[in-house]
Amino acid sequence: QVQLVESGGGLVQAGGSLRLSCVASGDIFSMNAMGWYRQAPRKQRELVATITARVGITNYADSVKGRFTISRDNAKNTVYLQMNSPEPEETAVYYCNARKNGLKRYDYWGQGTQVTVSS
């Protein structure tokens, strides 16, 4: 089991900056990757960025490349999402994810943090 707690959401102006944090606890050493997803009203949850647990390989949705940065601090069991120049259409609940791959994939989710981007 893995527990994830997000923080850092809030109101930000378009073109501003915001940093989200996700603190993980539990069986985190068995996780293969962590990431951020978001879900806007009446839309499906979508990938924002992921980072592998050991090597730190990152992957981004095309829409956020060059603006958002995912990083991790293993000593603090924390994953961050630095959001630069967010856009109003990126208003959503942002969720932290931890994934364990194998014969069966396990996904763990945080409770989400609301990000509202004003124009």
Contacts in CASP RR format, 6 or more apart in sequence:
PFRMAT RR
TARGET T0000
AUTHOR 0000-0000-0000
METHOD contacts of the structure
MODEL  1
QVQLVESGGGLVQAGGSLRLSCVASGDIFSMNAMGWYRQAPRKQRELVAT
ITARVGITNYADSVKGRFTISRDNAKNTVYLQMNSPEPEETAVYYCNARK
NGLKRYDYWGQGTQVTVSS
1 26 0 8 1.000
1 27 0 8 1.000
1 108 0 8 1.000
2 24 0 8 1.000
2 25 0 8 1.000
2 26 0 8 1.000
2 27 0 8 1.000
2 28 0 8 1.000
2 31 0 8 1.000
2 98 0 8 1.000
2 108 0 8 1.000
3 24 0 8 1.000
3 25 0 8 1.000
3 26 0 8 1.000
3 108 0 8 1.000
3 110 0 8 1.000
4 22 0 8 1.000
4 23 0 8 1.000
4 24 0 8 1.000
4 96 0 8 1.000
4 97 0 8 1.000
4 98 0 8 1.000
4 108 0 8 1.000
4 109 0 8 1.000
4 110 0 8 1.000
5 22 0 8 1.000
5 23 0 8 1.000
5 25 0 8 1.000
5 96 0 8 1.000
5 110 0 8 1.000
5 111 0 8 1.000
6 20 0 8 1.000
6 21 0 8 1.000
6 22 0 8 1.000
6 94 0 8 1.000
6 95 0 8 1.000
6 96 0 8 1.000
6 110 0 8 1.000
6 111 0 8 1.000
6 112 0 8 1.000
6 113 0 8 1.000
7 20 0 8 1.000
7 21 0 8 1.000
7 22 0 8 1.000
7 23 0 8 1.000
7 113 0 8 1.000
8 18 0 8 1.000
8 19 0 8 1.000
8 20 0 8 1.000
8 21 0 8 1.000
8 113 0 8 1.000
9 18 0 8 1.000
9 20 0 8 1.000
9 94 0 8 1.000
9 113 0 8 1.000
9 114 0 8 1.000
9 115 0 8 1.000
10 18 0 8 1.000
10 113 0 8 1.000
10 114 0 8 1.000
10 115 0 8 1.000
10 116 0 8 1.000
11 116 0 8 1.000
11 118 0 8 1.000
12 18 0 8 1.000
12 83 0 8 1.000
12 86 0 8 1.000
12 115 0 8 1.000
12 116 0 8 1.000
12 117 0 8 1.000
12 118 0 8 1.000
13 117 0 8 1.000
13 118 0 8 1.000
13 119 0 8 1.000
14 85 0 8 1.000
14 86 0 8 1.000
14 87 0 8 1.000
14 88 0 8 1.000
14 117 0 8 1.000
14 118 0 8 1.000
14 119 0 8 1.000
15 84 0 8 1.000
15 85 0 8 1.000
15 86 0 8 1.000
15 87 0 8 1.000
16 84 0 8 1.000
16 85 0 8 1.000
16 86 0 8 1.000
17 82 0 8 1.000
17 83 0 8 1.000
17 84 0 8 1.000
17 85 0 8 1.000
18 83 0 8 1.000
18 86 0 8 1.000
18 115 0 8 1.000
19 80 0 8 1.000
19 81 0 8 1.000
19 82 0 8 1.000
19 83 0 8 1.000
20 36 0 8 1.000
20 80 0 8 1.000
20 81 0 8 1.000
20 83 0 8 1.000
20 94 0 8 1.000
20 96 0 8 1.000
20 113 0 8 1.000
20 115 0 8 1.000
21 78 0 8 1.000
21 79 0 8 1.000
21 80 0 8 1.000
22 34 0 8 1.000
22 35 0 8 1.000
22 36 0 8 1.000
22 78 0 8 1.000
22 79 0 8 1.000
22 80 0 8 1.000
22 81 0 8 1.000
22 96 0 8 1.000
22 110 0 8 1.000
23 76 0 8 1.000
23 77 0 8 1.000
23 78 0 8 1.000
24 31 0 8 1.000
24 34 0 8 1.000
24 77 0 8 1.000
24 78 0 8 1.000
24 79 0 8 1.000
24 96 0 8 1.000
24 98 0 8 1.000
25 77 0 8 1.000
28 77 0 8 1.000
28 98 0 8 1.000
30 100 0 8 1.000
31 53 0 8 1.000
31 98 0 8 1.000
31 99 0 8 1.000
31 100 0 8 1.000
31 108 0 8 1.000
32 52 0 8 1.000
32 53 0 8 1.000
32 99 0 8 1.000
32 100 0 8 1.000
32 101 0 8 1.000
33 50 0 8 1.000
33 51 0 8 1.000
33 52 0 8 1.000
33 53 0 8 1.000
33 98 0 8 1.000
33 99 0 8 1.000
33 101 0 8 1.000
34 50 0 8 1.000
34 51 0 8 1.000
34 53 0 8 1.000
34 72 0 8 1.000
34 79 0 8 1.000
34 96 0 8 1.000
34 97 0 8 1.000
34 98 0 8 1.000
34 99 0 8 1.000
35 48 0 8 1.000
35 49 0 8 1.000
35 50 0 8 1.000
35 51 0 8 1.000
35 70 0 8 1.000
35 79 0 8 1.000
35 96 0 8 1.000
35 97 0 8 1.000
35 98 0 8 1.000
35 99 0 8 1.000
36 48 0 8 1.000
36 49 0 8 1.000
36 50 0 8 1.000
36 70 0 8 1.000
36 79 0 8 1.000
36 81 0 8 1.000
36 94 0 8 1.000
36 95 0 8 1.000
36 96 0 8 1.000
36 97 0 8 1.000
37 45 0 8 1.000
37 46 0 8 1.000
37 47 0 8 1.000
37 48 0 8 1.000
37 94 0 8 1.000
37 95 0 8 1.000
37 97 0 8 1.000
38 45 0 8 1.000
38 46 0 8 1.000
38 48 0 8 1.000
38 90 0 8 1.000
38 92 0 8 1.000
38 93 0 8 1.000
38 94 0 8 1.000
38 95 0 8 1.000
38 115 0 8 1.000
39 45 0 8 1.000
39 46 0 8 1.000
39 92 0 8 1.000
39 93 0 8 1.000
39 95 0 8 1.000
40 89 0 8 1.000
40 91 0 8 1.000
40 92 0 8 1.000
40 93 0 8 1.000
43 92 0 8 1.000
45 95 0 8 1.000
46 61 0 8 1.000
47 59 0 8 1.000
47 61 0 8 1.000
48 60 0 8 1.000
48 61 0 8 1.000
48 64 0 8 1.000
48 68 0 8 1.000
48 70 0 8 1.000
48 81 0 8 1.000
48 94 0 8 1.000
49 58 0 8 1.000
49 59 0 8 1.000
49 60 0 8 1.000
49 61 0 8 1.000
49 64 0 8 1.000
49 68 0 8 1.000
49 69 0 8 1.000
49 70 0 8 1.000
49 81 0 8 1.000
50 58 0 8 1.000
50 59 0 8 1.000
50 70 0 8 1.000
50 97 0 8 1.000
50 99 0 8 1.000
51 57 0 8 1.000
51 58 0 8 1.000
51 59 0 8 1.000
51 70 0 8 1.000
51 71 0 8 1.000
51 72 0 8 1.000
51 79 0 8 1.000
52 58 0 8 1.000
56 72 0 8 1.000
58 70 0 8 1.000
60 66 0 8 1.000
60 68 0 8 1.000
60 70 0 8 1.000
64 90 0 8 1.000
66 84 0 8 1.000
67 83 0 8 1.000
67 84 0 8 1.000
67 85 0 8 1.000
67 86 0 8 1.000
68 81 0 8 1.000
68 82 0 8 1.000
68 83 0 8 1.000
68 84 0 8 1.000
69 80 0 8 1.000
69 81 0 8 1.000
69 82 0 8 1.000
69 84 0 8 1.000
70 79 0 8 1.000
70 80 0 8 1.000
70 81 0 8 1.000
70 82 0 8 1.000
71 79 0 8 1.000
71 80 0 8 1.000
71 82 0 8 1.000
72 78 0 8 1.000
72 79 0 8 1.000
72 80 0 8 1.000
73 79 0 8 1.000
73 80 0 8 1.000
79 96 0 8 1.000
81 94 0 8 1.000
83 90 0 8 1.000
83 115 0 8 1.000
86 115 0 8 1.000
86 117 0 8 1.000
87 117 0 8 1.000
88 117 0 8 1.000
88 118 0 8 1.000
88 119 0 8 1.000
89 117 0 8 1.000
90 115 0 8 1.000
90 117 0 8 1.000
91 115 0 8 1.000
91 116 0 8 1.000
91 117 0 8 1.000
92 114 0 8 1.000
92 115 0 8 1.000
93 112 0 8 1.000
93 113 0 8 1.000
93 114 0 8 1.000
93 115 0 8 1.000
94 112 0 8 1.000
94 113 0 8 1.000
94 114 0 8 1.000
94 115 0 8 1.000
95 109 0 8 1.000
95 110 0 8 1.000
95 112 0 8 1.000
96 109 0 8 1.000
96 110 0 8 1.000
96 112 0 8 1.000
97 107 0 8 1.000
97 108 0 8 1.000
97 109 0 8 1.000
97 110 0 8 1.000
98 107 0 8 1.000
98 108 0 8 1.000
99 105 0 8 1.000
99 106 0 8 1.000
99 107 0 8 1.000
99 108 0 8 1.000
100 106 0 8 1.000
END
